[in-house]
Amino acid sequence: MIKKAAFFYNSKRESAIRFTESAVAFLEKHRIKTEKLCVNKREAPRENADIAVSAGGDGTALYAARCLAGSKTPLIAVNAGGLGFLSSVEPGDFRDFFIKVIKGKFKKVERSFLEVSSGDSVYYALNDCVLRSPQPRAFHLKAGYAGEFLSSYFGDGLIISTPTGSTAYGLAAMGPIIIPTADVFCLSPICPHTLTHRPLVLSAEKELEIIFCEESEKDIKVTVSVDGQENFTLNSGESVKIKKSPFTLVSAVPENYSWFKVLREKLSWGQRR
């Protein structure tokens, strides 16, 4: 039984605000307690919810997902933003879909997180972990996988993406599209200064370590960005470790949901102009 719903919304989108107000009123008519959480203020739930709703674009869904990491609370991602790759429902279809959710007539899709650690700090990424420099200069990184040296990279950085994140920044860097249920992550170089470095798909069962080893340019620093929303800095000689998290995101989607249909619609597959 659903007694409480957490609403994550993007206060910078008028469409998200209007939807949230309407949806909250709708849920309260069904005697469901609601908690509104503004992602722009980095608000997090004060107590556990039975269901969560994100109103905005994929960035709003990513923020909500990290807040829910470690719980089994299903997330309904409502596309009140832009492209909406992570969306499970459009605003106009929400009420009908939520009635089905109350009746248990929906499908659950589990998506994996990356666990990103550096020193004593730990972060969780549903999409990706990106290493780049704030300066417009190439820099050196060394990658190791499962305790074995993998390769050195010289370029504008690296993207380590989950299957969910393969349709985000990794896709822009010419990485592969990976079905969400695959137990892998992808390492994609950003503008590598070599013709031979290409995106590499690795098993998520082992750990990846990236070391910033800028030896010649001591003034360069590297920014590690988690889902484009949480950032920290690496100094020369420091490393970041990336592995599969034990947490998953449970997405609540319609019973007829098809990931391939999402690709066809969002990427205009098969359409000739």
Residue frames as qw, qx, qy, qz and C-alpha x, y, z in Angstrom:
[[0.000, 0.887, 0.461, 0.000, 0.00, 0.00, 0.00],
 [0.408, 0.371, -0.013, 0.834, 1.24, 3.48, -0.88],
 [0.340, -0.787, -0.449, 0.251, 0.97, 5.85, 2.06],
 [0.200, -0.840, 0.107, 0.493, 3.68, 8.39, 1.25],
 [0.721, 0.542, 0.217, 0.373, 5.19, 9.80, -1.96],
 [0.393, -0.595, 0.134, 0.688, 8.35, 11.91, -2.35],
 [0.527, 0.799, 0.270, 0.109, 8.18, 14.49, -5.16],
 [0.499, -0.370, 0.243, 0.745, 11.48, 15.70, -6.60],
 [0.424, 0.819, 0.378, 0.081, 10.99, 18.71, -8.85],
 [0.506, 0.100, 0.139, 0.845, 13.05, 21.20, -10.85],
 [0.033, -0.782, -0.403, 0.474, 12.05, 24.68, -9.68],
 [0.096, -0.475, 0.347, 0.803, 13.70, 26.25, -12.75],
 [0.063, -0.141, -0.796, -0.586, 11.16, 24.67, -15.09],
 [0.449, -0.011, 0.160, -0.879, 7.68, 26.16, -15.02],
 [0.732, 0.013, -0.522, -0.438, 6.24, 22.96, -16.50],
 [0.505, 0.004, -0.801, 0.320, 7.74, 20.93, -13.63],
 [0.089, 0.001, 0.510, -0.856, 6.28, 23.29, -11.01],
 [0.609, 0.019, -0.112, -0.785, 2.81, 23.17, -12.57],
 [0.715, 0.016, -0.673, -0.186, 2.89, 19.39, -12.85],
 [0.326, 0.040, -0.777, 0.538, 4.10, 18.94, -9.27],
 [0.295, -0.004, 0.363, -0.884, 1.35, 21.12, -7.81],
 [0.720, 0.054, -0.276, -0.635, -1.31, 19.27, -9.82],
 [0.678, 0.086, -0.730, 0.005, 0.08, 15.81, -9.07],
 [0.128, 0.080, -0.722, 0.675, 0.48, 16.50, -5.34],
 [0.503, 0.008, 0.204, -0.840, -3.16, 17.62, -5.13],
 [0.765, 0.101, -0.482, -0.415, -4.19, 14.47, -7.01],
 [0.527, 0.091, -0.799, 0.276, -2.28, 12.19, -4.62],
 [0.077, -0.062, 0.597, -0.796, -3.61, 13.94, -1.54],
 [0.671, -0.015, -0.097, -0.735, -7.15, 13.32, -2.78],
 [0.832, 0.033, -0.542, -0.111, -6.22, 9.63, -2.61],
 [0.690, -0.702, 0.110, -0.138, -5.06, 10.17, 0.99],
 [0.863, 0.118, -0.105, 0.480, -1.40, 9.76, 0.10],
 [0.371, -0.855, 0.041, 0.361, 0.97, 11.91, 2.12],
 [0.689, 0.609, 0.035, 0.392, 3.44, 13.87, -0.02],
 [0.487, -0.690, 0.102, 0.526, 6.80, 15.54, 0.52],
 [0.549, 0.824, 0.044, 0.134, 7.98, 18.08, -2.06],
 [0.682, -0.465, 0.238, 0.512, 11.74, 18.25, -2.61],
 [0.388, 0.905, -0.098, -0.140, 13.41, 20.95, -4.71],
 [0.907, 0.078, 0.074, 0.408, 16.45, 19.51, -6.47],
 [0.363, 0.732, -0.073, 0.572, 17.88, 23.00, -7.06],
 [0.370, -0.761, 0.308, -0.435, 18.08, 23.45, -3.28],
 [0.417, 0.304, -0.840, 0.167, 19.53, 19.93, -2.94],
 [0.617, -0.297, 0.371, -0.627, 16.70, 18.85, -0.66],
 [0.327, 0.127, -0.935, -0.053, 16.54, 15.19, 0.38],
 [0.654, -0.448, -0.481, -0.375, 13.71, 13.12, 1.90],
 [0.261, -0.554, 0.530, -0.586, 13.46, 13.39, 5.68],
 [0.627, -0.122, 0.705, -0.307, 11.88, 9.94, 5.95],
 [0.221, -0.021, 0.899, 0.378, 11.33, 6.90, 3.76],
 [0.559, 0.301, -0.030, -0.772, 8.65, 7.01, 1.08],
 [0.735, 0.155, 0.653, -0.096, 6.70, 4.20, -0.56],
 [0.626, 0.562, 0.402, 0.362, 7.04, 5.75, -4.02],
 [0.253, -0.569, 0.106, 0.775, 9.05, 8.63, -5.49],
 [0.516, 0.749, 0.390, 0.144, 8.28, 10.89, -8.43],
 [0.379, -0.358, 0.191, 0.832, 10.70, 13.13, -10.32],
 [0.376, 0.836, 0.398, -0.036, 9.31, 16.06, -12.31],
 [0.050, -0.838, 0.336, 0.427, 11.79, 17.60, -14.71],
 [0.652, 0.582, -0.458, -0.164, 14.39, 16.32, -17.14],
 [0.880, 0.062, -0.433, 0.186, 16.98, 13.58, -16.78],
 [0.246, 0.431, -0.500, 0.710, 19.00, 15.74, -14.37],
 [0.560, -0.386, 0.240, -0.692, 16.10, 15.76, -11.93],
 [0.962, -0.066, -0.184, -0.189, 15.75, 11.98, -12.24],
 [0.672, 0.321, -0.504, 0.438, 19.49, 11.54, -11.63],
 [0.095, -0.452, 0.469, -0.753, 19.35, 13.62, -8.46],
 [0.787, -0.261, 0.109, -0.549, 16.33, 11.68, -7.21],
 [0.916, 0.133, -0.378, 0.013, 18.04, 8.39, -8.03],
 [0.443, 0.353, -0.590, 0.576, 21.09, 9.19, -5.91],
 [0.387, -0.377, 0.376, -0.753, 18.84, 10.24, -3.01],
 [0.897, -0.096, 0.021, -0.431, 17.09, 6.86, -3.29],
 [0.579, 0.418, -0.692, 0.110, 20.31, 4.82, -3.56],
 [0.089, 0.181, -0.854, 0.480, 20.25, 2.06, -0.98],
 [0.519, 0.166, 0.516, -0.661, 16.46, 2.00, -0.74],
 [0.240, 0.209, 0.896, 0.310, 13.97, -0.04, -2.71],
 [0.282, 0.639, 0.358, -0.620, 11.65, 2.91, -3.27],
 [0.533, 0.424, 0.585, 0.441, 10.46, 2.83, -6.91],
 [0.061, -0.480, 0.067, 0.872, 10.92, 6.03, -8.93],
 [0.474, 0.690, 0.536, 0.108, 8.41, 7.31, -11.48],
 [0.308, -0.306, 0.226, 0.872, 10.35, 9.68, -13.76],
 [0.363, 0.786, 0.480, -0.139, 7.95, 12.19, -15.36],
 [0.517, 0.177, 0.307, 0.779, 9.25, 13.98, -18.43],
 [0.004, 0.947, 0.302, -0.113, 8.64, 17.62, -17.56],
 [0.348, -0.688, 0.319, 0.551, 11.94, 18.65, -19.10],
 [0.240, 0.617, -0.515, -0.544, 13.85, 18.02, -22.30],
 [0.453, 0.277, -0.782, -0.325, 14.74, 14.73, -23.99],
 [0.723, -0.274, 0.330, -0.541, 13.80, 12.53, -21.05],
 [0.526, 0.300, -0.790, -0.093, 15.74, 9.31, -21.65],
 [0.106, 0.046, -0.883, 0.455, 15.07, 8.24, -18.07],
 [0.495, -0.007, 0.174, -0.851, 11.39, 9.14, -18.16],
 [0.139, 0.136, 0.981, -0.008, 8.76, 6.47, -17.73],
 [0.131, 0.696, 0.705, -0.022, 5.68, 8.62, -18.32],
 [0.134, 0.400, 0.195, 0.885, 4.60, 11.94, -19.83],
 [0.116, 0.009, 0.460, -0.880, 2.81, 14.49, -17.59],
 [0.590, 0.004, -0.170, -0.789, -0.57, 13.98, -19.27],
 [0.754, -0.018, -0.629, -0.190, -0.42, 10.22, -18.63],
 [0.118, 0.326, -0.739, 0.578, 0.66, 10.41, -14.99],
 [0.565, -0.166, 0.378, -0.714, -2.74, 10.15, -13.28],
 [0.911, 0.125, -0.193, -0.342, -3.82, 7.06, -15.20],
 [0.637, 0.347, -0.641, 0.249, -0.43, 5.46, -14.66],
 [0.074, -0.361, 0.654, -0.660, -0.39, 6.22, -10.94],
 [0.787, -0.111, 0.169, -0.583, -3.78, 4.56, -10.49],
 [0.900, 0.219, -0.374, -0.052, -2.24, 1.46, -12.06],
 [0.329, 0.429, -0.672, 0.507, 0.76, 1.75, -9.72],
 [0.480, -0.310, 0.453, -0.685, -1.60, 1.81, -6.73],
 [0.923, 0.049, 0.073, -0.375, -3.14, -1.42, -8.05],
 [0.625, -0.407, 0.635, 0.203, 0.30, -2.96, -8.61],
 [0.766, 0.512, 0.373, 0.109, -0.11, -2.94, -12.39],
 [0.223, 0.919, -0.316, -0.081, 3.33, -1.73, -13.42],
 [0.919, 0.189, -0.187, 0.291, 6.75, -3.10, -14.30],
 [0.467, -0.828, 0.225, 0.214, 9.97, -2.63, -12.35],
 [0.744, 0.560, -0.176, 0.319, 13.24, -1.95, -14.18],
 [0.665, -0.670, 0.070, 0.321, 16.43, -2.10, -12.10],
 [0.512, 0.782, -0.174, 0.311, 19.37, 0.10, -13.06],
 [0.812, -0.251, -0.221, 0.479, 22.85, -0.21, -11.59],
 [0.125, -0.985, 0.118, 0.008, 24.95, 2.50, -9.94],
 [0.658, 0.401, -0.398, 0.498, 28.68, 3.06, -9.99],
 [0.603, -0.760, -0.108, 0.216, 30.43, 3.47, -6.65],
 [0.489, 0.685, -0.158, 0.517, 33.05, 6.18, -7.02],
 [0.666, -0.711, -0.101, 0.201, 35.58, 6.59, -4.22],
 [0.495, 0.597, -0.262, 0.574, 38.59, 8.80, -3.59],
 [0.031, 0.358, -0.593, 0.720, 40.25, 8.84, -0.20],
 [0.101, 0.195, 0.840, -0.496, 37.49, 8.61, 2.40],
 [0.444, 0.344, 0.085, -0.823, 34.78, 10.04, 0.11],
 [0.271, 0.182, 0.921, 0.211, 32.24, 7.83, -1.67],
 [0.408, 0.341, -0.053, -0.845, 29.78, 8.87, -4.38],
 [0.523, 0.259, 0.812, 0.006, 27.15, 7.05, -6.45],
 [0.202, 0.387, -0.385, -0.813, 26.55, 7.57, -10.16],
 [0.703, 0.371, 0.552, -0.252, 23.56, 6.34, -12.13],
 [0.626, 0.773, -0.017, -0.104, 24.89, 7.78, -15.40],
 [0.772, 0.437, -0.188, 0.421, 28.61, 8.33, -15.31],
 [0.539, -0.718, 0.079, 0.433, 31.82, 9.47, -13.70],
 [0.588, 0.744, 0.054, 0.314, 33.80, 11.95, -15.82],
 [0.600, -0.525, 0.073, 0.600, 37.41, 13.07, -15.38],
 [0.449, 0.744, 0.203, 0.452, 38.22, 16.37, -17.07],
 [0.451, -0.195, -0.188, 0.851, 40.41, 19.41, -16.49],
 [0.091, 0.863, 0.373, -0.328, 38.86, 22.86, -15.99],
 [0.065, -0.682, 0.383, 0.620, 41.70, 24.16, -18.15],
 [0.797, 0.544, 0.012, -0.261, 41.53, 23.66, -21.94],
 [0.138, 0.664, -0.732, -0.058, 44.59, 21.39, -21.98],
 [0.880, 0.040, -0.458, -0.116, 45.24, 17.70, -22.47],
 [0.360, -0.636, 0.594, -0.336, 46.57, 15.71, -19.52],
 [0.415, 0.250, -0.875, -0.020, 47.81, 12.24, -18.57],
 [0.760, -0.299, 0.293, -0.498, 45.80, 9.50, -16.86],
 [0.208, 0.266, -0.940, -0.046, 46.69, 5.88, -16.13],
 [0.791, -0.153, -0.021, -0.593, 44.01, 3.20, -15.87],
 [0.048, 0.239, -0.962, 0.125, 44.18, -0.12, -14.06],
 [0.762, -0.114, -0.171, -0.615, 41.51, -2.81, -14.05],
 [0.962, -0.222, -0.121, -0.104, 41.23, -5.79, -11.67],
 [0.663, -0.636, 0.301, 0.255, 44.72, -5.04, -10.37],
 [0.705, 0.123, 0.439, 0.543, 46.26, -5.06, -13.84],
 [0.052, -0.491, 0.182, 0.850, 47.62, -2.09, -15.79],
 [0.574, 0.614, 0.534, -0.092, 45.18, -1.26, -18.58],
 [0.536, 0.543, 0.249, 0.596, 46.54, 1.76, -20.46],
 [0.234, -0.413, -0.126, 0.871, 47.81, 5.31, -20.30],
 [0.273, 0.773, 0.535, 0.204, 45.63, 8.06, -21.72],
 [0.242, -0.311, 0.021, 0.919, 46.59, 11.51, -22.96],
 [0.003, 0.492, 0.616, 0.615, 43.72, 13.72, -24.01],
 [0.248, -0.450, 0.011, -0.858, 40.81, 15.72, -22.64],
 [0.480, -0.275, 0.565, -0.612, 39.71, 13.08, -20.12],
 [0.171, -0.039, -0.978, -0.112, 37.77, 9.87, -19.57],
 [0.644, -0.182, 0.016, -0.743, 34.10, 8.92, -19.18],
 [0.068, 0.017, -0.989, 0.131, 33.17, 5.84, -17.18],
 [0.539, -0.068, -0.085, -0.835, 29.48, 5.17, -17.80],
 [0.498, 0.076, 0.805, -0.312, 26.90, 2.69, -16.62],
 [0.220, 0.332, 0.821, 0.408, 24.59, 1.05, -19.19],
 [0.054, 0.843, 0.499, -0.193, 22.04, 3.73, -18.24],
 [0.126, -0.824, 0.134, 0.536, 24.62, 6.45, -18.88],
 [0.519, -0.017, 0.640, 0.567, 25.67, 4.97, -22.23],
 [0.261, 0.697, 0.549, 0.380, 23.02, 7.18, -23.90],
 [0.202, -0.946, -0.121, 0.224, 24.36, 10.33, -22.21],
 [0.048, -0.872, 0.407, 0.266, 27.88, 11.83, -22.37],
 [0.556, -0.248, 0.752, 0.252, 29.34, 8.46, -23.38],
 [0.611, 0.565, 0.543, 0.109, 27.21, 8.43, -26.52],
 [0.220, 0.968, -0.047, -0.110, 28.46, 11.91, -27.45],
 [0.228, -0.713, 0.634, 0.195, 32.02, 10.56, -27.12],
 [0.611, 0.379, -0.594, -0.360, 31.19, 7.85, -29.69],
 [0.235, -0.218, 0.902, -0.291, 30.68, 5.14, -27.08],
 [0.242, -0.183, -0.888, -0.346, 28.30, 2.19, -27.59],
 [0.604, -0.309, 0.036, -0.734, 24.65, 2.09, -26.52],
 [0.194, 0.121, -0.946, 0.229, 24.33, -0.60, -23.84],
 [0.566, -0.467, -0.549, -0.400, 21.11, -2.29, -22.76],
 [0.342, -0.681, 0.299, -0.575, 20.37, -1.32, -19.11],
 [0.920, -0.329, 0.098, -0.187, 20.37, -4.92, -17.85],
 [0.782, 0.402, -0.359, 0.314, 23.97, -5.59, -18.94],
 [0.707, -0.678, -0.015, 0.201, 26.39, -6.10, -16.04],
 [0.685, 0.221, 0.096, 0.688, 29.13, -3.89, -17.49],
 [0.031, -0.902, -0.091, 0.421, 30.44, -0.34, -17.60],
 [0.692, 0.589, 0.178, 0.378, 32.13, 1.53, -20.43],
 [0.449, -0.603, 0.118, 0.649, 35.41, 3.46, -20.45],
 [0.525, 0.735, 0.321, 0.286, 35.37, 6.15, -23.16],
 [0.482, -0.243, 0.028, 0.842, 38.30, 8.51, -23.82],
 [0.201, 0.908, 0.277, -0.241, 37.46, 12.15, -24.53],
 [0.430, 0.884, -0.186, 0.017, 39.36, 13.43, -27.59],
 [0.815, -0.401, 0.278, 0.313, 42.38, 11.12, -27.08],
 [0.171, 0.833, -0.421, -0.315, 45.64, 12.23, -28.69],
 [0.251, -0.256, 0.904, 0.234, 46.00, 8.88, -30.45],
 [0.556, 0.149, -0.458, -0.678, 44.19, 7.11, -33.27],
 [0.463, 0.036, -0.885, -0.043, 44.01, 3.78, -31.46],
 [0.076, 0.107, 0.741, -0.659, 42.20, 4.53, -28.19],
 [0.415, -0.279, -0.561, -0.660, 38.54, 3.57, -28.47],
 [0.635, -0.387, 0.232, -0.627, 35.68, 3.04, -25.98],
 [0.331, 0.192, -0.916, 0.118, 36.12, -0.16, -23.98],
 [0.747, -0.390, -0.137, -0.521, 33.35, -2.22, -22.36],
 [0.194, 0.340, -0.834, 0.390, 34.41, -3.90, -19.11],
 [0.552, -0.409, -0.726, -0.032, 32.75, -6.35, -16.74],
 [0.310, -0.728, 0.085, -0.606, 31.27, -4.56, -13.74],
 [0.895, -0.388, -0.220, 0.031, 32.44, -7.37, -11.46],
 [0.727, -0.075, -0.139, 0.668, 35.96, -5.89, -11.15],
 [0.200, -0.877, -0.158, 0.408, 37.28, -2.52, -9.99],
 [0.553, 0.634, 0.106, 0.530, 38.70, 0.22, -12.21],
 [0.452, -0.707, -0.094, 0.536, 41.31, 2.67, -10.88],
 [0.460, 0.768, 0.125, 0.427, 42.21, 5.91, -12.63],
 [0.587, -0.519, -0.079, 0.616, 45.37, 7.75, -11.54],
 [0.262, 0.962, 0.021, 0.075, 46.09, 11.38, -12.41],
 [0.791, -0.287, 0.165, 0.515, 49.78, 11.37, -13.20],
 [0.362, 0.911, 0.034, 0.195, 50.50, 14.81, -14.66],
 [0.796, -0.291, 0.005, 0.530, 54.29, 14.85, -14.50],
 [0.476, 0.229, 0.182, 0.829, 55.25, 17.77, -16.74],
 [0.132, -0.542, -0.178, -0.811, 52.48, 20.32, -16.01],
 [0.272, -0.162, -0.767, 0.558, 52.26, 20.72, -12.24],
 [0.209, 0.107, 0.228, -0.945, 49.58, 23.41, -12.39],
 [0.516, -0.108, -0.587, -0.614, 46.93, 21.17, -13.99],
 [0.365, -0.038, 0.761, -0.535, 44.15, 19.79, -11.83],
 [0.257, -0.147, -0.846, -0.444, 41.48, 17.26, -12.72],
 [0.518, -0.077, 0.297, -0.798, 37.80, 17.55, -11.82],
 [0.059, -0.132, -0.987, -0.075, 35.89, 14.34, -11.18],
 [0.466, -0.014, 0.009, -0.885, 32.19, 14.85, -11.92],
 [0.131, 0.151, 0.970, -0.139, 29.58, 12.34, -10.73],
 [0.204, 0.648, 0.732, 0.051, 26.41, 12.47, -12.85],
 [0.228, 0.527, 0.213, 0.790, 27.40, 16.05, -13.68],
 [0.416, -0.775, -0.247, -0.406, 26.10, 17.13, -10.27],
 [0.689, -0.703, 0.128, 0.118, 28.68, 16.24, -7.61],
 [0.625, 0.674, -0.250, 0.305, 32.29, 17.28, -8.18],
 [0.640, -0.710, 0.190, 0.224, 35.67, 16.97, -6.51],
 [0.351, 0.848, -0.395, -0.040, 39.29, 17.62, -7.51],
 [0.952, -0.104, 0.049, 0.282, 42.21, 15.26, -8.06],
 [0.069, -0.894, 0.406, 0.177, 45.77, 16.47, -7.62],
 [0.568, 0.540, -0.618, -0.057, 48.78, 14.87, -9.29],
 [0.170, 0.268, -0.906, 0.278, 49.36, 11.34, -7.96],
 [0.479, 0.056, 0.595, -0.643, 45.83, 10.96, -6.61],
 [0.123, -0.043, -0.905, -0.404, 43.41, 8.34, -7.89],
 [0.639, 0.000, 0.175, -0.749, 39.74, 7.52, -8.11],
 [0.108, -0.043, 0.992, 0.044, 38.37, 3.97, -7.80],
 [0.599, 0.132, -0.121, -0.781, 35.23, 2.93, -9.63],
 [0.010, 0.001, -1.000, -0.027, 33.25, -0.26, -9.21],
 [0.414, -0.417, -0.632, -0.505, 29.71, -1.56, -9.34],
 [0.301, -0.311, 0.450, -0.781, 27.64, -0.39, -6.41],
 [0.012, 0.187, 0.969, -0.161, 25.52, -2.86, -4.41],
 [0.304, 0.487, 0.410, -0.709, 22.67, -0.35, -4.82],
 [0.191, 0.296, 0.725, 0.591, 20.22, -0.28, -7.71],
 [0.316, 0.164, 0.093, -0.930, 17.53, 2.15, -8.80],
 [0.259, 0.376, 0.890, 0.005, 14.07, 0.63, -9.18],
 [0.193, 0.111, -0.252, -0.942, 12.21, 2.46, -11.96],
 [0.434, 0.411, 0.727, -0.338, 8.43, 2.12, -12.06],
 [0.136, 0.244, -0.532, -0.799, 7.37, 1.96, -15.72],
 [0.752, 0.169, 0.026, -0.636, 4.18, 0.99, -17.59],
 [0.803, -0.067, 0.590, -0.048, 3.63, -2.71, -18.20],
 [0.776, 0.562, 0.245, 0.145, 4.15, -2.20, -21.95],
 [0.115, -0.903, 0.328, 0.254, 7.41, -0.25, -21.48],
 [0.904, 0.269, 0.140, 0.302, 10.07, -1.05, -24.10],
 [0.419, -0.656, 0.244, 0.578, 13.64, 0.27, -23.94],
 [0.429, 0.108, 0.617, 0.651, 13.96, -0.27, -27.69],
 [0.115, 0.810, 0.523, 0.240, 10.89, 1.89, -28.24],
 [0.303, -0.878, -0.036, 0.369, 12.55, 4.62, -26.17],
 [0.458, -0.332, 0.476, 0.674, 15.61, 4.46, -28.44],
 [0.321, 0.449, 0.662, 0.507, 13.48, 4.59, -31.57],
 [0.034, -0.904, -0.414, -0.101, 11.53, 7.61, -30.33],
 [0.366, -0.854, 0.058, 0.364, 14.31, 9.59, -28.64],
 [0.392, -0.445, 0.537, 0.600, 16.98, 8.95, -31.28],
 [0.581, 0.585, -0.079, -0.560, 14.63, 8.89, -34.30],
 [0.336, -0.242, 0.872, 0.261, 15.84, 5.43, -35.31],
 [0.379, 0.329, 0.842, 0.198, 14.54, 4.21, -38.63],
 [0.264, 0.845, 0.333, -0.326, 13.25, 7.62, -39.69],
 [0.539, 0.165, 0.400, 0.723, 14.27, 8.87, -43.12],
 [0.046, 0.766, 0.207, -0.607, 14.17, 12.55, -43.93]]
